[in-house]
Amino acid sequence: MYSASAAFLATIPSPDRGVWHLGFIPIRAYALCIIAGIIVAIWWGERRWAARGGTKGTVIDMAVFAVPFGLVGGRLYHVITDPELYFTAGKNPWNAFAIWDGGLGIWGAIALGGVGAWIACRRKGVPLPAMADAIAPGIVAAQAIGRIGNYFNQELYGAHTDLPWGLEIYQRIDPTTGLPNELTGIATGHIPLPDSPVHPTFLYELIWNLLVALVVVWADRRFKLGHGRAFALYVAGYTLGRCWIELMRTDTANHILGLRVNVWTSILVFAGAVIFMIVARKRGPRELPETLRSRGDERDAVEAAPDSGPASDSAPASSDADSPEDGGSEAEARDEITVDAGSAGSDADKPEKS
């Protein structure tokens, strides 16, 4: 009894399920974590954008495009890099659309989500690099929250470990069929799988992502990063951690030259982010607040009012004030002409001196 209690306290238990049902509606922990991450990213990004001088509400408007684009891109990357999960014998191809069961590739989410953000920034008239800098910490924080969904799904873990923070993976059974089901089943007996406990790689990445968010915020305040450099720092920091965490994972993945596809992707993206940071330094200091205002920002109208207002008000007054003066000057001119003519006439009547 004592040894069993000690073993439990020395490991991290897994939740007994990842799906609850509200009547016939399934409530999935993975989906809730994704939604929570999106909310945090928008909230934090909105605060940072406004603090940099941008128009309030711009990040929310941008998210209308970026979020659906990002979800589609993340799913596409997952399906393309792991096609055997959906298109081999015995697999259901329609499950490629079952995004609620998990399976989002961050690279596809960032790439296609960036396209959505670009469309929104074009419509609002704001620079995309500045927007990326503002939302960078929120994105990596959202990734950290999303990893909690992997915990509820009992997925993306590492090899066996005897470390105190090892994760117990329980066998889940579908109560309706009695067959094993890792995603929608229930672990009634808390029976650990043979390799348990394992490295909680989801937890490693969660902690790493939060550290990256803090580093980006600190560097952004310290060095006034602009023109996409804060976003590039986030990408470089994230990929650096993703490399070593990816090497610890034991889930099925495709390999190229002995390395997982995501490891190669991390290396290439890391190199690109570092190069971008070096090149972007030549663009000068952070963007001016005036350049971050969306089209129709009320502050632009307020600032323009003092220039246009007095000019329009003074124009009629000037014309009214000038009328008497102009009329007076014309009268004076006529008088001068009359006087000059009279003088000329009197001089003509006088005899010339010899």
C-alpha positions, 0 to 999 in steps of 0.5 A: 500500500505504501509503495503504491502511494509513493509511486503515485506521488512520484508521477503525474497522473493523466485525466481519466477522459478527454471528452464529456457529454452534455446530452448528445453534445460532446465537450472536448478538452482539446477544443476548449484549450484551443479556444482558450488559447485563441482568446488569450492571444487576441486579448494580449495582442490587442493590449500590446497593439494599443500600447504601441499606438495602434487603433483599438479593435484592429487585432480583433478584426485581424483575428476574424481572418487569421484564426480560421486561416490558421486552423485550416493551415494547421490541419493541412500541415498535419494531414500532409506530413502524416498521411498514413493516419488517414489514407492507408488501408483500414483508415477513414479518409474523412477523419482528416476533417475531424480537427476536434480529435487533435492534430494541428501543425503549428507551421501550417497554422502560422503560414496560412494564418499569416496569409489571413493576417496579411489580408486583414492588415491590407484592409485596415491599412496597417503594416503586417510586421508591426502587427506580428510583433504585437501578437507574438507573445500571445501566439506562443502563450496560446501554443502553451495553453493548447498543449494542455489539450495533448495532456487530456488526449494522452498524446505526444509524449516521450519514452519511459522515464523514472523521473519524479515528473513522469507521466502515467498513461492510462488505458481508456475503454469505450464504454459502449463497445468495450474496445480501447479508445485513447481519445474518447474512451474512459480510464475506469481502472487507471491501468497504466500502459506498459511504458508508463511513466513517460516523459511529459513532452507536452509539459516541457513544451508548455513551460518552454513556450511560456519562457519564450513569451517572457523573453520576447516581452523583455527584449521588446521593451529593452530594445524597442523591437520593430519591423517584425523582429519581435515575431522573428525572436518568438519563431527562433526561440520556439523552434530552438525548443521544439528541436530537442523536445521533438527528438524526445517524442515517441509518437509515429512520425515520418523521417528524412535522413533519420530525423523527424520531419518536424525537426528539419522544419524547426531547423530551417525555420530557425535559420530563416528567423535568425537571418530575418532578425539580422536583416530587419535591423537595417530598417531602423527603430520601431514603427511610429505610432501614427503608422499603426492607425487603421483607416478611419481612426477617430484620432486622425480626424481629431488631429486634422480638425484644428488645421481645417477648422480655423481656415474655413472659419477665417475665410469668410471673416477675411473676405468680409473684412477685406471688402470695406478696405478694398472699397476704401482704397478704391475711393481713395484712388479715385480721389487721388486721380481727381486731385492729380487731374485738377492740378494738371489742369491748373498748371496748364493754365499758367504761362510758362516762364521764359 
